[in-house]
């Protein structure tokens, strides 16, 4: 198409609405005199410029208190003592465990003897009732040629 034959459109231009600035009431400025006036220092740079400003005192960290040296012998003696106490405690516990186990086994043996002895006593002392097994009356048997006939 030729530029003269292009359809014309109407263009709307929107202008932004200005926002009024907030009303700021400035705080009254009260001049405060510093307790002491810091010294002004000037430094000349290698290229000839001069920089002027206030000197700031460097903050020194607190000195670290040196810990007293501990001798290796003292450390070894302390560790040896702790190890010795641990071994003694372990042996004491082991001895107590063995004594308790021995007493427990003894109690089990006594319990088994009481139960078994009671069972035998009941068997021996009970005279009534069926005793089980086969009863043979020998007086009624007639012996002929090594055979029993009833």
URQUI-V946406 format. One record per backbone hydrogen bond with DSSP energy under -0.5 kcal/mol. NH is the residue of the N-H (numbers start at 0). CO is the residue of the C=O. Records with the same first field share a line. If there is no record, write none. Layout:
NH->CO + CO
//
This chain:
4->1
5->2
13->11
14->12
17->15
19->17
23->21
24->22
25->23
29->27
30->28
32->30
33->31
37->35
40->52
42->50
44->42 + 48
47->44
50->42 + 48
51->49
52->40
54->38
56->54
59->57
70->68
74->70
75->71
76->72
77->73
78->74
79->75
80->76
81->77
82->78
83->79
84->80
85->81
86->82
87->83
88->84
89->85
90->86
91->87
92->88
93->89
94->90
95->91
96->92
97->93
98->94
99->95
100->96
101->97
102->98
103->99
104->100
105->101
106->102
107->103
108->104
109->105
110->106
111->107
112->108
113->109
114->110
115->111
116->112
117->113
118->114
119->115
120->116
121->117
122->118
123->119
124->120
125->121
126->124
137->135
140->137
141->148
142->140
143->141 + 146
146->143
148->141
//
